[in-house]
Amino acid sequence: MSPADNEKLDQVFSAIREEAEKRRKAFREAPVPKIHIGMATCGIASGALETKKAFEETLAERNIEALIHPVGCIGHCYAEPVVIIDHPDSGFPPIFYHEVTAGKAKMLVKLFLEEGDPRFEHILGATVENDLIPSVMEFSRFNQEKRVVMEKCGYIDPEDIYDYIAEGGYSMLVKVLQLTPDKIIKEVRNSGLRGRGGAGFPTGKKWELAMHAEGQIKIVICNADEGDPGAYMDRTILESNPHQVLEGMAICAYAVGANKAVVYIRAEYPLAVKIVTKAIQQAKELGLLGKGILSSTFDLEIDVFRGSGAFVCGEETALIRSIEGYRGMPRHRPPYPVEKGLWGHPTVINNVKTLASVPPILENGATWFRGIGTENSPGTAIFSVVGNVVHAGLVEIPMGVTLRTLIFDICGGILNKKKFRAVQIGGPSGGCLPADLLDTPIDFDSLTEAGAMMGSGGMVVMDEDTCMVDVARYFLDFTQKESCGKCTFCRIGTHHLLRILERLTKGEGQDKDLEQLESLSEDIKTGSLCGLGKTAPNPALTSLKYFRDEYEAHVKEKRCPALMCRSLIAYYFDLDLCARGCDACATCCPVEAVFTTSNRKKGVDQELCVKCGECMVACPPEYDAVRKVSPSNLVPVVERAPEKK
């Protein structure tokens, strides 16, 4: 573009930015309380819609003026619904409340907004004793994080484009339109940004290949087909800050010479689909997408495509087939998508987090990004930490932080003060790492060396009560069902792996099974076409490597050390603790396996028992009479009381 065109471009965007800053100033300077409510899926699932409605109704009933500001997820998913109240007349800083139910919302309006009592006992991180109100940045979730992609998540309204622009949004697109594509790609390449979808391929190199690829038509695809159990990073980013992803897509499209882009979102994410669709429309209305972006010569049309939920469509060639209207099945490479992708045109496919990293990189420079993380894995990593962990949720950390720091220092350690058992990292195709590897740095190379993988960012933390054989069975069951069936090794091999693991969890394992697990896993990894098959055996291989004693107990002793495999456990009553006449366990048993003994206590008919554990749940805590053991450790069978005539 010529200098005159650059001046016109700046003028057009300046008018948009001035309007955004005007709106932000009006919101911030309004002399009324501001109520920020997390309205992403995690918040809504915990009752945020009811919380918002309660605030609205109670404010109206009590004739109190306040502004309700819906925002996305701030990362504290364990504390949802979360609410931050900024009361200008209270003398307090913005206060972070957790688990704000509809009832708490009504209470906060009356006692805090009306009477000035902030109710310390409901503040996250505060204590009644010292009356201290910590700032949000003091929480471990933030003071040990480095937020690049998630910096604005939980602070802006994802359905208001002006909120994003007021925070500097789309300014990098304006800057990029005044540069040559090769300069943009050089900066991205120098940053060392690697694909955040799991493969870790250098982003700048992929863009450069696409830029030089032959073809008049080029396409950019945002891969938001997030299907790992326990993973919801991409969904949350799209629900909390969609415009940063769209801006990254526009920059990518300009750099590689594309005028067409697609956001591929699985249909199970209806809120993300709705918010992204609205964001695209808002951007088009302001001239930030569509024809002649900001009066320049650059055109970009972005569509939303809803995937049908096949896990294999996270693989780029299967994703392309899905968009084209075929069953999602990977194809052989080369040619790679950057050479021949969607409809045969050169196509760049990047993950949500990868594209969202681009605007901050261009704003702060490649050197800044290189200063975060490690030499071979610069930048940050976003994880959804779930399972047996105190503070489950989303965390963005610099690459190189150890698993121990993430799980124990940032996420609060293991629930109920139990011992750490393992962490499954990298999704269903990742690996199970034991306590001995907690000091492993979180980066692409270190995790691969340990037998796991970065993956898209799912992390499942497990405690001492977890059976690692059953964990491997669970993940193999998932990947076997999600196999597209194209490869013999993946289609049939994972089926046989699953059958072996199922036998082990039922106490039917044979001496040869462990050797067969290892050899078959290696064959599947070698012979499969795509990443699903090549990594599907990882849970079995890593758990067998690090927890072999558990496997041997299942095979040789027909025993589950964690007492989790249903076929290898039994329930009985400690008659010294069982209370006479208490029928709590008997009334809840679905198969009437619990009976009354001759001394009016309880016993279990082992032939009828389905081992559901409901009797243990129902037994009053003051008695705690139900025991779960291996069948070989059962106490002598007690006799039923004679039936009354």
Secondary structure, DSSP 8 states (H G I E B T S, - for coil): --HHHHHHHHHHHHHHHHHHHHHHHHHHH-SS-EEEEE-SHHHHHTTHHHHHHHHHHHHHHTT---EEEEE---S-GGG-S-EEEE-TTTS---EEE-S--HHHHHHHIIIIIIT----GGGBTT--TTTT----GGGSHHHHT---SSSTTTTTS-TT-HHHHHHTTTTHHHHHHTTS-HHHHHHHHHHHT-B-TTTT--BHHHHHHHHHHSS-S--EEEEEE---STT--HHHHHHHH-HHHHHHHHHHHHHHHT-SEEEEEEETT-HHHHHHHHHHHHHHHHTTSSBSSGGGSS--BEEEEEEE---GGGGSHHHHHHHHTTS-------SS-TTTS-GGGS-EEEEEHHHHHHHHHHHHH-HHHHHTSB-SSSBSEEEEEEEESBTT-EEEEEETT-BHHIIIIIIS-SBGGG--EEEEEESGGGSEEEEGGGTT-B-SHHHHHHHT---TTSEEEEEETT--HHHHHHHHHHHHHHH--S-SHHHHHHHHHHHHHHHHHHTT---TTHHHHHHHHHHHHHHH-SSHHHHHTTHHHHHHHHH-HHHHHHHHHS---TTS--GGG-EEEE-TTT--TT--HHHHH-TT--EEEBTTS-EEE-TTT-----HHHHHS-TTT--EEEE-GGG------B-----
